[in-house]
Amino acid sequence: MSGFEQLFPGQLPRLVMFDLDGTLIDSVPDLAAAVDTMLLSLGRKPAGIESVREWVGNGAPVLVRRALAGGIDHSMVDDAEAEHALEIFMQAYGASHELTVVYPGVRDTLKWLHKQGVAMALITNKPERFVAPLLDQMKIGRYFKWIIGGDTLPQKKPDPAALFFVMKMSGIPASQSLFVGDSRSDVLAAKAAGVKCVALSYGYNHGRPIAEESPALVIDDLRKLIPGCLDPAAGITLADAAQSPSGNAIVVVTRKLWMKVIKALARWRWRA
């Protein structure tokens, strides 16, 4: 039985929201190159790809602070130093994405969902200015009607604001929506929004198994969501689904966010 058949018996979700890094694309090689360029320019030793793989997932400012700290805990990093380092990192990362690749099964899954008429959105903590060009370079940008970067709204994951915003814009409730991600932040955001979450086991979760976060489903290939594409011998892990909040929750939260959202619309990227 496919992931969709398990989570949405007899139907498909009307809206699927995706994380980007570690879910649709492996961007760590380019992120690590930019981090190392930043560190070297500051007279420090490079971090290397394996360290960066454990630090990503919470946006560029946090990644830079972790690189300066040399670990997950960045509480002792000087704010002024972090701001200067972030500028160097952003310039280095914006220069090239040649090492970034799309994970196997991603294009097949997006194409299938598009053919089924399922609305799709991209919600990432990556700075907005990098997202649309990167999606176009990876040739998957056309599938997403809504794109929210880490600085599009005042909040970023694990805050559920972006999920509430997309559901409000699409007119689709949480009960008919799905979020697909790879990290603790993704699972927490989905649960807070009352949305079922599918997690990819191959992504970035600070070196911890994503099953520990109890998403609704854990898979190792996006194609396992699609009916008829699931290998019965392959492992799928079911966890307790998060209980959805009342139907009024979306309206209440989005009303509180709406004034901030209006400001964000000036930078909003729509996809036909």
Backbone as CSV, one residue per row, in Angstrom:
resi,resn,N_x,N_y,N_z,CA_x,CA_y,CA_z,C_x,C_y,C_z
1,MET,0.843,-1.195,0.000,0.000,0.000,0.000,0.882,1.250,0.000
2,SER,0.557,2.183,-0.852,1.369,3.392,-0.973,1.148,4.324,0.210
3,GLY,2.011,5.320,0.302,1.885,6.297,1.364,0.576,7.061,1.308
4,PHE,0.166,7.493,0.124,-1.087,8.217,-0.005,-2.270,7.337,0.399
5,GLU,-2.236,6.061,0.020,-3.334,5.155,0.364,-3.424,4.947,1.875
6,GLN,-2.283,4.983,2.558,-2.288,4.828,4.004,-2.781,6.075,4.720
7,LEU,-2.373,7.231,4.240,-2.682,8.475,4.938,-3.986,9.122,4.500
8,PHE,-4.391,8.883,3.250,-5.615,9.471,2.696,-6.419,8.388,1.990
9,PRO,-7.018,7.473,2.734,-7.739,6.345,2.122,-8.840,6.808,1.169
10,GLY,-8.821,6.265,-0.033,-9.861,6.541,-1.008,-9.770,7.876,-1.703
11,GLN,-8.714,8.632,-1.449,-8.575,9.942,-2.084,-7.110,10.365,-2.063
12,LEU,-6.825,11.503,-2.661,-5.508,12.115,-2.584,-5.602,13.408,-1.784
13,PRO,-4.510,13.849,-1.183,-4.540,15.188,-0.587,-4.744,16.220,-1.690
14,ARG,-5.416,17.293,-1.386,-5.625,18.346,-2.377,-4.429,19.292,-2.445
15,LEU,-3.635,19.320,-1.381,-2.475,20.208,-1.300,-1.311,19.438,-0.694
16,VAL,-0.152,19.482,-1.360,1.066,18.903,-0.804,2.110,20.012,-0.731
17,MET,2.622,20.238,0.471,3.655,21.242,0.710,4.974,20.529,0.960
18,PHE,6.031,20.986,0.306,7.334,20.341,0.380,8.375,21.254,1.016
19,ASP,9.253,20.654,1.805,10.515,21.278,2.159,11.428,21.165,0.936
20,LEU,12.561,21.827,0.961,13.473,21.792,-0.188,14.751,21.008,0.102
21,ASP,15.643,21.594,0.881,16.947,20.972,1.128,16.796,19.697,1.960
22,GLY,17.341,18.610,1.482,17.245,17.343,2.181,15.972,16.582,1.890
23,THR,15.049,17.214,1.163,13.782,16.582,0.794,13.688,16.391,-0.712
24,LEU,13.857,17.495,-1.450,13.820,17.440,-2.911,15.216,17.468,-3.517
25,ILE,16.124,18.186,-2.882,17.479,18.339,-3.425,18.526,18.089,-2.353
26,ASP,19.685,17.616,-2.787,20.852,17.513,-1.910,21.733,18.720,-2.209
27,SER,21.640,19.712,-1.349,22.357,20.973,-1.550,23.578,21.099,-0.658
28,VAL,23.841,20.097,0.173,24.942,20.188,1.129,26.301,20.443,0.471
29,PRO,26.619,19.799,-0.655,27.938,20.079,-1.247,28.161,21.558,-1.546
30,ASP,27.155,22.241,-2.088,27.299,23.674,-2.366,27.281,24.496,-1.088
31,LEU,26.451,24.111,-0.126,26.427,24.819,1.150,27.755,24.682,1.878
32,ALA,28.316,23.475,1.834,29.606,23.247,2.496,30.717,24.052,1.832
33,ALA,30.681,24.126,0.505,31.695,24.912,-0.209,31.612,26.383,0.198
34,ALA,30.371,26.898,0.333,30.197,28.295,0.732,30.622,28.515,2.179
35,VAL,30.300,27.569,3.056,30.721,27.666,4.456,32.237,27.670,4.555
36,ASP,32.884,26.784,3.816,34.345,26.715,3.877,34.993,27.970,3.307
37,THR,34.413,28.513,2.245,34.910,29.781,1.705,34.820,30.881,2.754
38,MET,33.702,30.930,3.453,33.504,31.915,4.512,34.535,31.741,5.621
39,LEU,34.696,30.500,6.085,35.621,30.242,7.194,37.058,30.574,6.807
40,LEU,37.447,30.196,5.614,38.811,30.479,5.154,39.055,31.982,5.049
41,SER,38.040,32.712,4.595,38.201,34.163,4.464,38.327,34.835,5.834
42,LEU,37.853,34.153,6.865,37.955,34.667,8.234,39.173,34.118,8.965
43,GLY,40.022,33.396,8.227,41.231,32.850,8.820,41.006,31.617,9.663
44,ARG,39.908,30.911,9.408,39.589,29.699,10.162,39.750,28.461,9.299
45,LYS,39.754,27.305,9.943,39.855,26.048,9.214,38.508,25.707,8.576
46,PRO,38.511,25.089,7.387,37.247,24.683,6.765,36.533,23.623,7.598
47,ALA,35.225,23.593,7.491,34.427,22.661,8.294,34.303,21.294,7.648
48,GLY,34.167,21.278,6.314,33.998,20.010,5.616,32.536,19.627,5.466
49,ILE,32.270,18.801,4.497,30.898,18.494,4.099,30.119,17.730,5.164
50,GLU,30.777,16.822,5.886,30.049,16.020,6.871,29.580,16.860,8.045
51,SER,30.387,17.813,8.485,29.955,18.703,9.560,28.793,19.571,9.109
52,VAL,28.904,20.131,7.910,27.842,20.994,7.399,26.540,20.212,7.248
53,ARG,26.625,18.960,6.863,25.427,18.137,6.710,24.634,18.060,8.023
54,GLU,25.320,18.093,9.150,24.642,18.018,10.441,24.148,19.380,10.921
55,TRP,24.636,20.469,10.299,24.278,21.804,10.757,23.119,22.431,9.988
56,VAL,22.810,21.943,8.796,21.803,22.590,7.952,20.392,22.284,8.455
57,GLY,19.441,23.092,7.980,18.044,22.817,8.255,17.295,23.927,8.958
58,ASN,18.008,24.914,9.483,17.346,25.987,10.222,17.591,27.365,9.624
59,GLY,18.003,27.398,8.353,18.233,28.672,7.685,19.689,29.089,7.682
60,ALA,20.029,29.999,6.768,21.404,30.432,6.584,22.010,31.094,7.826
61,PRO,21.298,31.978,8.523,21.915,32.602,9.707,22.340,31.588,10.767
62,VAL,21.503,30.582,11.000,21.849,29.557,11.993,22.996,28.687,11.493
63,LEU,22.994,28.349,10.215,24.087,27.561,9.645,25.417,28.283,9.831
64,VAL,25.441,29.569,9.557,26.666,30.354,9.695,27.118,30.396,11.155
65,ARG,26.196,30.588,12.050,26.550,30.629,13.474,27.105,29.275,13.930
66,ARG,26.510,28.191,13.459,27.013,26.868,13.815,28.404,26.644,13.253
67,ALA,28.639,27.138,12.044,29.971,27.003,11.462,31.011,27.768,12.272
68,LEU,30.635,28.956,12.744,31.550,29.739,13.571,31.793,29.062,14.924
69,ALA,30.750,28.407,15.436,30.874,27.730,16.722,31.540,26.371,16.602
70,GLY,31.493,25.805,15.390,32.044,24.470,15.191,31.150,23.373,15.722
71,GLY,29.861,23.670,15.883,28.927,22.676,16.389,27.506,23.202,16.392
72,ILE,26.569,22.365,16.867,25.152,22.727,16.864,24.878,23.919,17.777
73,ASP,25.476,23.926,18.959,25.250,25.012,19.913,26.056,26.243,19.503
74,HIS,25.344,27.317,19.174,26.009,28.538,18.704,25.711,29.712,19.616
75,SER,25.319,29.447,20.846,24.887,30.502,21.761,26.002,31.482,22.121
76,MET,27.250,31.059,22.014,28.362,31.915,22.413,28.963,32.709,21.252
77,VAL,28.409,32.573,20.080,28.935,33.282,18.909,28.576,34.765,18.992
78,ASP,29.522,35.620,18.697,29.304,37.063,18.707,28.382,37.465,17.559
79,ASP,27.358,38.272,17.852,26.367,38.636,16.843,26.970,39.434,15.692
80,ALA,27.867,40.352,16.005,28.484,41.159,14.950,29.344,40.298,14.039
81,GLU,30.078,39.370,14.613,30.895,38.463,13.816,30.010,37.592,12.938
82,ALA,28.890,37.136,13.498,27.976,36.287,12.737,27.369,37.049,11.564
83,GLU,27.039,38.308,11.776,26.461,39.113,10.705,27.458,39.310,9.570
84,HIS,28.698,39.592,9.914,29.740,39.747,8.893,29.969,38.439,8.150
85,ALA,30.013,37.335,8.887,30.229,36.024,8.271,29.070,35.652,7.354
86,LEU,27.846,36.020,7.743,26.679,35.727,6.921,26.761,36.425,5.567
87,GLU,27.231,37.647,5.541,27.391,38.363,4.279,28.356,37.636,3.358
88,ILE,29.453,37.147,3.919,30.439,36.404,3.117,29.827,35.112,2.600
89,PHE,29.115,34.419,3.474,28.484,33.151,3.085,27.466,33.364,1.966
90,MET,26.611,34.360,2.111,25.565,34.607,1.115,26.167,34.904,-0.252
91,GLN,27.233,35.652,-0.278,27.893,35.958,-1.551,28.500,34.695,-2.152
92,ALA,29.136,33.891,-1.316,29.763,32.659,-1.808,28.713,31.667,-2.292
93,TYR,27.622,31.508,-1.538,26.603,30.532,-1.923,25.856,30.966,-3.180
94,GLY,25.654,32.254,-3.326,24.949,32.746,-4.505,25.734,32.613,-5.791
95,ALA,27.022,32.353,-5.677,27.874,32.295,-6.865,27.716,31.001,-7.652
96,SER,27.333,29.918,-6.981,27.279,28.635,-7.691,26.420,27.619,-6.959
97,HIS,25.659,26.849,-7.759,24.888,25.721,-7.244,25.175,24.480,-8.108
98,GLU,26.366,24.415,-8.642,26.700,23.357,-9.593,26.775,21.978,-8.960
99,LEU,26.963,21.910,-7.646,27.100,20.613,-6.978,25.769,20.081,-6.434
100,THR,24.724,20.889,-6.514,23.414,20.494,-6.004,22.706,19.573,-6.987
101,VAL,22.060,18.522,-6.468,21.362,17.558,-7.320,19.971,17.277,-6.769
102,VAL,19.076,16.855,-7.662,17.726,16.443,-7.278,17.769,14.969,-6.872
103,TYR,17.117,14.647,-5.774,17.097,13.258,-5.312,16.323,12.359,-6.288
104,PRO,16.687,11.088,-6.364,15.937,10.145,-7.212,14.466,10.092,-6.807
105,GLY,13.611,10.047,-7.811,12.180,9.933,-7.561,11.440,11.239,-7.408
106,VAL,12.167,12.339,-7.232,11.517,13.622,-6.992,10.758,14.103,-8.224
107,ARG,11.422,14.136,-9.354,10.760,14.637,-10.563,9.572,13.758,-10.935
108,ASP,9.706,12.448,-10.795,8.596,11.535,-11.108,7.394,11.830,-10.221
109,THR,7.645,12.055,-8.942,6.561,12.306,-7.997,5.884,13.642,-8.257
110,LEU,6.670,14.685,-8.488,6.092,15.996,-8.765,5.267,15.979,-10.052
111,LYS,5.787,15.303,-11.053,5.065,15.200,-12.328,3.752,14.464,-12.144
112,TRP,3.758,13.379,-11.369,2.551,12.589,-11.124,1.513,13.411,-10.374
113,LEU,1.933,14.115,-9.333,1.008,14.946,-8.574,0.407,16.045,-9.445
114,HIS,1.240,16.631,-10.295,0.756,17.670,-11.212,-0.324,17.124,-12.133
115,LYS,-0.123,15.931,-12.646,-1.100,15.315,-13.545,-2.402,14.994,-12.829
116,GLN,-2.314,14.731,-11.527,-3.515,14.434,-10.746,-4.251,15.696,-10.306
117,GLY,-3.683,16.847,-10.598,-4.318,18.104,-10.226,-4.133,18.499,-8.775
118,VAL,-3.123,17.925,-8.118,-2.842,18.254,-6.727,-2.038,19.555,-6.676
119,ALA,-2.489,20.511,-5.877,-1.763,21.765,-5.721,-0.494,21.529,-4.910
120,MET,0.589,22.222,-5.289,1.869,22.031,-4.601,2.482,23.367,-4.205
121,ALA,3.132,23.344,-3.048,3.818,24.528,-2.535,5.192,24.124,-2.033
122,LEU,6.093,25.087,-2.003,7.456,24.878,-1.505,7.662,25.792,-0.307
123,ILE,7.983,25.193,0.842,8.202,25.959,2.067,9.565,25.581,2.624
124,THR,10.494,26.517,2.579,11.867,26.244,2.960,12.400,27.340,3.873
125,ASN,13.399,27.012,4.667,14.088,28.019,5.472,15.251,28.665,4.724
126,LYS,15.479,28.247,3.490,16.522,28.855,2.662,16.124,30.283,2.302
127,PRO,17.063,31.240,2.309,16.717,32.616,1.929,15.997,32.671,0.584
128,GLU,14.945,33.472,0.519,14.070,33.506,-0.646,14.802,33.779,-1.957
129,ARG,15.807,34.633,-1.917,16.452,35.060,-3.165,17.136,33.904,-3.885
130,PHE,17.444,32.825,-3.166,18.101,31.675,-3.786,17.109,30.639,-4.314
131,VAL,15.864,30.682,-3.839,14.966,29.546,-4.035,14.489,29.392,-5.475
132,ALA,13.835,30.424,-6.018,13.283,30.301,-7.366,14.356,30.013,-8.427
133,PRO,15.499,30.725,-8.409,16.544,30.393,-9.391,17.053,28.962,-9.255
134,LEU,17.159,28.481,-8.023,17.629,27.119,-7.807,16.611,26.101,-8.306
135,LEU,15.331,26.349,-8.042,14.287,25.450,-8.538,14.289,25.401,-10.060
136,ASP,14.475,26.553,-10.692,14.520,26.585,-12.151,15.749,25.844,-12.680
137,GLN,16.871,26.021,-12.003,18.086,25.316,-12.416,17.912,23.801,-12.299
138,MET,17.190,23.372,-11.272,16.925,21.945,-11.074,15.762,21.441,-11.935
139,LYS,15.112,22.380,-12.649,14.007,22.064,-13.559,12.799,21.480,-12.831
140,ILE,12.508,21.999,-11.643,11.317,21.567,-10.915,10.471,22.757,-10.459
141,GLY,10.874,23.972,-10.813,10.171,25.155,-10.339,8.742,25.267,-10.831
142,ARG,8.462,24.752,-12.012,7.142,24.938,-12.615,6.028,24.202,-11.874
143,TYR,6.392,23.286,-11.003,5.373,22.505,-10.304,4.768,23.233,-9.108
144,PHE,5.393,24.310,-8.648,4.966,24.945,-7.402,4.227,26.251,-7.654
145,LYS,3.005,26.312,-7.129,2.224,27.538,-7.272,2.622,28.557,-6.220
146,TRP,3.018,28.080,-5.047,3.417,28.976,-3.965,4.814,28.615,-3.491
147,ILE,5.632,29.627,-3.303,7.000,29.436,-2.814,7.228,30.381,-1.637
148,ILE,7.635,29.824,-0.511,7.943,30.642,0.659,9.360,30.312,1.116
149,GLY,10.201,31.340,1.154,11.565,31.181,1.641,11.649,31.489,3.123
150,GLY,12.847,31.336,3.651,13.047,31.530,5.076,12.861,32.958,5.541
151,ASP,12.912,33.925,4.617,12.718,35.321,4.977,11.517,35.953,4.275
152,THR,10.648,35.129,3.687,9.442,35.649,3.052,8.469,36.164,4.105
153,LEU,8.308,35.409,5.175,7.468,35.789,6.302,8.355,36.092,7.510
154,PRO,7.821,36.747,8.513,8.628,37.010,9.707,9.040,35.735,10.436
155,GLN,8.241,34.660,10.299,8.535,33.402,10.963,9.044,32.377,9.964
156,LYS,9.798,31.421,10.476,10.230,30.292,9.655,10.016,29.016,10.444
157,LYS,10.055,27.880,9.755,9.888,26.599,10.444,10.925,26.455,11.566
158,PRO,10.533,25.906,12.704,9.342,25.088,12.980,8.060,25.853,13.268
159,ASP,8.064,27.167,13.196,6.812,27.911,13.308,5.906,27.501,12.136
160,PRO,4.627,27.283,12.383,3.724,26.820,11.314,3.172,27.930,10.429
161,ALA,3.632,29.176,10.604,3.038,30.306,9.891,2.974,30.098,8.385
162,ALA,4.043,29.582,7.788,4.069,29.408,6.333,3.042,28.384,5.874
163,LEU,2.858,27.331,6.663,1.870,26.316,6.307,0.462,26.894,6.379
164,PHE,0.184,27.643,7.447,-1.118,28.287,7.566,-1.353,29.256,6.406
165,PHE,-0.309,29.976,6.035,-0.432,30.951,4.953,-0.791,30.278,3.633
166,VAL,-0.096,29.199,3.307,-0.367,28.494,2.050,-1.767,27.904,2.063
167,MET,-2.169,27.317,3.177,-3.520,26.750,3.247,-4.576,27.839,3.102
168,LYS,-4.316,29.014,3.681,-5.242,30.129,3.532,-5.328,30.582,2.080
169,MET,-4.185,30.720,1.428,-4.162,31.176,0.044,-4.801,30.171,-0.900
170,SER,-4.638,28.879,-0.604,-5.181,27.836,-1.483,-6.635,27.522,-1.185
171,GLY,-7.099,27.885,0.005,-8.456,27.550,0.394,-8.639,26.080,0.731
172,ILE,-7.536,25.412,1.059,-7.571,23.975,1.347,-7.271,23.756,2.827
173,PRO,-8.133,23.015,3.536,-7.941,22.840,4.981,-6.825,21.862,5.314
174,ALA,-6.422,21.861,6.571,-5.359,20.977,7.033,-5.694,19.510,6.819
175,SER,-6.971,19.162,6.948,-7.383,17.759,6.808,-7.160,17.218,5.410
176,GLN,-7.020,18.103,4.415,-6.813,17.685,3.030,-5.431,18.102,2.531
177,SER,-4.552,18.382,3.476,-3.203,18.827,3.135,-2.163,17.869,3.689
178,LEU,-0.970,17.915,3.090,0.152,17.083,3.517,1.422,17.904,3.454
179,PHE,2.297,17.694,4.430,3.619,18.305,4.373,4.664,17.207,4.258
180,VAL,5.648,17.423,3.382,6.721,16.449,3.165,8.045,17.126,3.476
181,GLY,8.787,16.576,4.429,10.056,17.165,4.823,11.048,16.121,5.286
182,ASP,12.092,16.587,5.952,13.157,15.655,6.338,13.726,15.930,7.722
183,SER,13.232,16.967,8.406,13.878,17.368,9.649,12.877,17.557,10.781
184,ARG,13.421,17.701,11.980,12.606,17.978,13.160,11.772,19.239,12.967
185,SER,12.369,20.269,12.382,11.642,21.514,12.151,10.425,21.295,11.260
186,ASP,10.567,20.449,10.248,9.457,20.149,9.345,8.328,19.434,10.075
187,VAL,8.685,18.437,10.872,7.672,17.666,11.591,6.953,18.540,12.611
188,LEU,7.703,19.358,13.333,7.098,20.236,14.330,6.154,21.249,13.678
189,ALA,6.571,21.812,12.545,5.721,22.784,11.855,4.424,22.133,11.383
190,ALA,4.529,20.935,10.822,3.340,20.231,10.335,2.392,19.902,11.479
191,LYS,2.934,19.392,12.575,2.083,19.051,13.717,1.398,20.289,14.285
192,ALA,2.126,21.384,14.356,1.546,22.619,14.889,0.435,23.152,13.996
193,ALA,0.511,22.838,12.695,-0.516,23.278,11.748,-1.644,22.265,11.609
194,GLY,-1.533,21.124,12.301,-2.560,20.097,12.186,-2.529,19.356,10.870
195,VAL,-1.354,19.296,10.246,-1.185,18.683,8.933,-0.381,17.386,9.067
196,LYS,-0.799,16.350,8.381,-0.023,15.115,8.373,1.333,15.369,7.729
197,CYS,2.360,14.690,8.248,3.720,14.904,7.757,4.348,13.587,7.333
198,VAL,4.870,13.575,6.127,5.693,12.469,5.636,7.142,12.925,5.697
199,ALA,8.013,12.105,6.266,9.418,12.468,6.411,10.298,11.534,5.592
200,LEU,11.327,12.106,4.975,12.301,11.336,4.188,13.466,10.936,5.073
201,SER,13.818,9.673,5.028,14.880,9.166,5.906,16.270,9.583,5.454
202,TYR,16.402,10.031,4.196,17.733,10.335,3.665,18.175,11.781,3.897
203,GLY,17.325,12.601,4.518,17.592,14.033,4.577,18.505,14.469,5.696
204,TYR,18.353,15.747,6.075,19.224,16.369,7.073,18.449,16.546,8.378
205,ASN,18.841,15.867,9.405,18.185,16.020,10.702,19.211,16.026,11.820
206,HIS,20.303,16.753,11.583,21.350,16.923,12.598,21.893,15.583,13.093
207,GLY,21.932,14.607,12.180,22.510,13.311,12.515,21.593,12.377,13.275
208,ARG,20.330,12.767,13.490,19.381,11.935,14.224,18.381,11.289,13.275
209,PRO,17.941,10.054,13.557,16.908,9.420,12.719,15.609,10.223,12.792
210,ILE,15.026,10.508,11.652,13.828,11.331,11.619,12.643,10.615,12.248
211,ALA,12.666,9.295,12.323,11.573,8.552,12.950,11.402,8.922,14.420
212,GLU,12.472,9.432,15.049,12.385,9.841,16.452,11.399,10.990,16.656
213,GLU,11.110,11.734,15.592,10.194,12.871,15.691,8.737,12.471,15.489
214,SER,8.495,11.194,15.214,7.136,10.651,15.059,6.304,11.354,13.996
215,PRO,6.817,11.453,12.764,5.953,11.912,11.677,4.901,10.845,11.383
216,ALA,3.922,11.176,10.570,2.882,10.205,10.243,3.441,9.028,9.465
217,LEU,4.486,9.284,8.672,5.055,8.250,7.813,6.507,8.581,7.524
218,VAL,7.347,7.555,7.481,8.752,7.714,7.098,9.012,6.854,5.877
219,ILE,9.555,7.442,4.816,9.876,6.705,3.594,11.276,7.087,3.140
220,ASP,11.831,6.309,2.227,13.172,6.593,1.734,13.190,6.940,0.247
221,ASP,12.008,7.117,-0.345,11.894,7.480,-1.759,10.517,8.100,-1.946
222,LEU,10.455,9.307,-2.513,9.174,9.986,-2.689,8.184,9.178,-3.512
223,ARG,8.680,8.341,-4.410,7.781,7.558,-5.250,6.938,6.579,-4.453
224,LYS,7.334,6.314,-3.210,6.560,5.407,-2.372,5.265,6.028,-1.874
225,LEU,5.063,7.294,-2.169,3.768,7.915,-1.917,2.746,7.514,-2.967
226,ILE,3.195,7.177,-4.170,2.330,7.007,-5.326,1.770,5.586,-5.390
227,PRO,0.461,5.438,-5.543,-0.122,4.097,-5.694,0.500,3.340,-6.867
228,GLY,0.897,2.102,-6.613,1.474,1.276,-7.660,2.971,1.371,-7.789
229,CYS,3.602,2.309,-7.083,5.051,2.488,-7.184,5.795,1.965,-5.961
230,LEU,5.083,1.421,-4.991,5.701,0.977,-3.748,6.194,-0.447,-3.847
231,ASP,7.462,-0.647,-3.522,8.033,-1.986,-3.457,7.604,-2.624,-2.144
232,PRO,6.840,-3.716,-2.169,6.371,-4.323,-0.926,7.501,-4.742,0.002
233,ALA,8.680,-4.997,-0.549,9.797,-5.445,0.278,10.512,-4.287,0.959
234,ALA,10.224,-3.075,0.527,10.916,-1.913,1.083,10.291,-1.517,2.409
235,GLY,11.106,-0.962,3.267,10.641,-0.615,4.597,9.927,0.717,4.643
236,ILE,8.769,0.732,5.302,8.048,1.969,5.578,7.676,1.950,7.049
237,THR,7.872,3.038,7.717,7.605,3.118,9.142,6.415,4.016,9.394
238,LEU,5.394,3.479,10.048,4.242,4.270,10.439,4.394,4.711,11.885
239,ALA,4.051,5.950,12.154,4.070,6.455,13.524,2.704,7.023,13.843
240,ASP,2.476,7.357,15.097,1.199,7.932,15.488,1.024,9.275,14.806
241,ALA,-0.103,9.441,14.127,-0.375,10.704,13.443,-0.714,11.775,14.463
242,ALA,-0.286,12.994,14.166,-0.597,14.110,15.066,-2.081,14.399,15.018
243,GLN,-2.666,14.706,16.155,-4.074,15.039,16.206,-4.281,16.447,15.697
244,SER,-5.224,16.597,14.774,-5.476,17.912,14.201,-6.210,18.792,15.194
245,PRO,-5.895,20.090,15.169,-6.649,21.007,16.013,-8.031,21.237,15.456
246,SER,-8.844,22.014,16.134,-10.198,22.290,15.667,-10.162,23.031,14.350
247,GLY,-11.275,22.985,13.637,-11.340,23.629,12.332,-11.140,25.116,12.385
248,ASN,-11.323,25.732,13.572,-11.154,27.179,13.683,-9.703,27.606,13.825
249,ALA,-8.807,26.648,14.042,-7.421,27.006,14.342,-6.776,27.777,13.212
250,ILE,-7.045,27.375,11.967,-6.418,28.041,10.830,-6.863,29.499,10.761
251,VAL,-8.151,29.730,10.951,-8.668,31.091,10.853,-8.065,31.977,11.942
252,VAL,-8.002,31.474,13.160,-7.479,32.257,14.269,-6.023,32.636,14.037
253,VAL,-5.213,31.667,13.666,-3.790,31.941,13.490,-3.557,32.868,12.309
254,THR,-4.231,32.617,11.191,-3.982,33.449,10.017,-4.458,34.881,10.235
255,ARG,-5.469,35.083,11.033,-5.892,36.452,11.328,-4.794,37.195,12.082
256,LYS,-4.157,36.515,13.015,-3.081,37.140,13.766,-1.893,37.457,12.868
257,LEU,-1.694,36.614,11.861,-0.530,36.790,10.983,-0.802,37.717,9.808
258,TRP,-2.071,38.023,9.558,-2.406,38.581,8.254,-1.714,39.898,7.941
259,MET,-1.580,40.783,8.907,-0.927,42.059,8.638,0.531,41.866,8.265
260,LYS,1.198,40.912,8.922,2.583,40.618,8.563,2.656,39.977,7.185
261,VAL,1.672,39.161,6.869,1.652,38.477,5.585,1.485,39.461,4.436
262,ILE,0.651,40.475,4.649,0.434,41.470,3.598,1.757,42.120,3.201
263,LYS,2.584,42.427,4.210,3.889,43.012,3.922,4.761,42.043,3.132
264,ALA,4.633,40.766,3.464,5.456,39.762,2.786,5.052,39.580,1.333
265,LEU,3.799,39.934,1.007,3.324,39.745,-0.365,4.113,40.578,-1.368
266,ALA,4.723,41.645,-0.909,5.514,42.474,-1.814,6.696,41.703,-2.366
267,ARG,7.109,40.674,-1.597,8.241,39.857,-2.048,7.791,38.478,-2.499
268,TRP,6.496,38.290,-2.574,5.932,36.964,-2.861,6.214,36.523,-4.302
269,ARG,6.581,35.261,-4.461,6.853,34.706,-5.792,5.718,33.758,-6.157
270,TRP,4.973,34.121,-7.180,3.890,33.254,-7.643,4.370,32.400,-8.805
271,ARG,3.824,31.234,-8.889,4.116,30.328,-10.010,2.824,30.013,-10.748
272,ALA,2.877,30.121,-12.054,1.690,29.795,-12.846,1.477,28.297,-12.826
